[in-house]
């Protein structure tokens, strides 16, 4: 199913990954990372993102442990 949350592409996910990967490159290219940060900023502004969060892996969770978090 393409509409399921597991298959959904995170908003601005590509920009986030590019920026994170830039930070670990050697040698570190500060100008490149700054451009990627600007690209991420533009994406979140355009998509009106209010907050990012990391999804918790569901592997190994017992069934019925789908607690809602507020």
RACORDA-V190559 format. One record per pair of residues at least 6 apart in sequence whose C-alpha atoms are under 8 Angstrom apart, sorted by the first residue. I is the first residue (numbers start at 1). GAP is how many residues later the second one is. D is the distance in Angstrom with one decimal. If there is no record, write none. Layout:
((I;GAP;D) (I;GAP;D))
This chain:
((1;6;7.6) (2;6;7.2) (11;33;7.9) (11;36;7.7) (11;38;7.9) (12;28;6.8) (12;31;6.1) (12;32;6.7) (15;21;6.9) (15;22;8.0) (15;24;6.8) (15;25;5.3) (15;28;7.9) (16;24;6.5) (18;18;7.0) (19;14;6.1) (19;17;5.5) (19;18;6.3) (19;21;7.9) (22;6;7.4) (22;7;7.5) (22;10;7.5) (22;11;5.8) (23;10;6.8))
